Amino acid sequence: MNGLSEQAMDALEKRIPDLASGAFKQAYVRAMAHGSYVLEVLDGQLVESHPDGSHRVLKALPEPITVPAGSKRRARS
């Protein structure tokens, strides 16, 4: 066992969303700094964003599906 209490594990798990957000922002900045483009969703469209500030719309995306927390969904076969 790793010796962490349940309370300590809960505290660490609560930090995951903030850590993930920071990692995504860092990856975005690194890609732009190295002259690469990134794909992102802006105003419901899939967009290719370039370091010079230009954007190229690749595709309009469908409206997101709202799913209540705790519900289960099955893929169509």
C-alpha positions in Angstrom: 0.0 0.0 0.0 1.2 3.6 -0.6 0.3 4.9 2.9 -2.1 7.6 1.8 -5.3 8.0 3.8 -8.6 8.1 2.0 -8.8 11.8 2.9 -5.4 12.5 1.3 -6.4 10.6 -1.8 -9.6 12.6 -2.1 -7.7 15.8 -1.8 -5.3 14.8 -4.5 -8.1 13.6 -6.8 -9.9 17.0 -6.5 -6.8 18.6 -8.0 -6.9 16.5 -11.2 -9.2 18.9 -13.2 -6.9 21.9 -12.5 -3.8 19.9 -13.3 -5.3 18.7 -16.6 -6.4 22.3 -17.5 -2.9 23.5 -16.9 -1.4 20.8 -19.0 -3.6 21.6 -21.9 -2.8 25.3 -21.7 0.9 24.5 -21.6 0.7 22.1 -24.6 -1.2 24.8 -26.6 1.5 27.5 -25.8 4.3 25.1 -26.6 2.8 24.1 -30.0 2.3 27.7 -30.9 5.8 28.7 -29.7 7.3 25.9 -32.0 5.4 27.2 -35.0 2.8 24.4 -35.1 -0.9 24.8 -35.4 -3.5 23.4 -33.0 -7.0 22.1 -33.5 -9.6 23.5 -31.2 -13.3 24.1 -31.0 -14.3 27.8 -31.3 -18.0 28.8 -31.5 -19.2 25.3 -32.4 -16.6 24.9 -35.2 -13.5 22.8 -35.5 -10.8 25.3 -36.2 -7.1 25.1 -37.1 -5.4 28.0 -35.2 -1.9 29.2 -36.3 0.8 31.0 -34.4 0.3 34.1 -36.5 -3.2 34.4 -35.1 -5.0 33.2 -38.2 -7.7 30.6 -38.1 -9.1 28.2 -40.6 -12.5 26.6 -40.1 -12.4 22.9 -40.9 -15.9 21.8 -40.0 -19.1 22.9 -38.3 -19.8 20.7 -35.3 -23.2 19.4 -34.2 -24.7 20.7 -31.0 -23.3 18.9 -28.0 -25.5 16.3 -26.3 -26.3 17.0 -22.7 -26.1 13.9 -20.5 -27.2 14.0 -16.9 -24.5 13.0 -14.4 -24.7 9.3 -13.5 -26.7 8.3 -16.5 -25.6 5.5 -18.8 -25.5 5.6 -22.6 -25.0 2.8 -25.1 -23.4 3.1 -28.5 -25.6 2.3 -31.4 -24.7 -0.9 -33.1 
